[in-house]
Amino acid sequence: MEITIKKTVEEKHKIKLPAFYKTIAHHYKIYSETNAICVTKMTVWGGIGIVQSQLPFETGAVECSENEFLNAYNSTINELDLINNI
């Protein structure tokens, strides 16, 4: 016998903006109630985009410093600039 159970968990997090979070592959800067900057830092490709502000919490991200975020951001910008100039 197999039973499927679907659960929905809702959590509230109080944060002070801007807030910075990271996972193994992403760094986030939450800058509003609805939006965050996501820096994808991978060895093969990277990117920067706007995502919904709850995404860091859904992916299990942990807090990081602004400096960690800026290092990932600047490194990705430099990589994208190199690719653009090929």
HUCOR-V129796 format. One record per residue. N is the residue number from 0. SS is DSSP state (alpha for helix, beta for strand, coil for the rest). PHI is phi in whole degrees, -180 to 180 (* if undefined). D_FIRST is the distance of its C-alpha to the first C-alpha in Angstrom with 1 decimal. Layout:
[[N/SS/PHI/D_FIRST] [N/SS/PHI/D_FIRST]]
//
This chain:
[[0/coil/*/0.0] [1/coil/-130/3.8] [2/coil/-121/6.7] [3/coil/-105/10.2] [4/coil/-121/13.2] [5/coil/-105/16.7] [6/coil/-121/19.5] [7/coil/-121/23.2] [8/coil/-115/25.7] [9/coil/-117/29.4] [10/coil/-127/32.1] [11/coil/-117/35.9] [12/coil/-123/38.1] [13/coil/-99/41.9] [14/coil/-134/43.8] [15/coil/-101/47.4] [16/coil/-87/48.2] [17/coil/-76/48.6] [18/beta/-123/45.6] [19/beta/-123/44.6] [20/beta/-139/41.2] [21/beta/-148/40.0] [22/coil/-123/37.0] [23/coil/-61/37.4] [24/coil/-110/38.3] [25/beta/-134/39.6] [26/beta/-124/42.2] [27/beta/-125/42.4] [28/beta/-123/45.2] [29/beta/-85/44.2] [30/coil/-119/47.3] [31/coil/-153/46.4] [32/coil/-66/43.8] [33/coil/-116/42.3] [34/beta/-130/43.3] [35/beta/-144/43.3] [36/beta/-91/44.8] [37/beta/-116/42.4] [38/beta/-106/43.9] [39/beta/-96/41.7] [40/beta/-117/43.2] [41/coil/-121/41.9] [42/coil/-74/43.9] [43/coil/-97/43.8] [44/coil/-149/44.0] [45/beta/-148/44.4] [46/beta/-168/44.9] [47/beta/-134/45.7] [48/beta/-156/44.4] [49/beta/-101/43.7] [50/beta/-130/40.2] [51/beta/-71/38.8] [52/coil/-65/39.6] [53/coil/-83/36.1] [54/alpha/-56/35.0] [55/alpha/-57/36.1] [56/alpha/-73/33.9] [57/alpha/-70/30.8] [58/coil/-97/31.4] [59/coil/76/31.9] [60/coil/-65/35.7] [61/beta/-114/38.0] [62/beta/-63/41.5] [63/coil/-140/44.4] [64/coil/-87/48.1] [65/alpha/-61/50.0] [66/alpha/-64/51.7] [67/alpha/-63/48.5] [68/alpha/-61/47.6] [69/alpha/-63/51.2] [70/alpha/-63/51.2] [71/alpha/-65/48.0] [72/alpha/-61/49.5] [73/alpha/-65/52.9] [74/alpha/-62/51.5] [75/alpha/-68/49.3] [76/alpha/-58/52.3] [77/alpha/-64/54.5] [78/alpha/-64/52.0] [79/alpha/-65/51.7] [80/alpha/-65/55.5] [81/alpha/-63/55.9] [82/alpha/-64/53.5] [83/alpha/-64/55.5] [84/coil/-94/58.7] [85/coil/-79/57.8]]
//
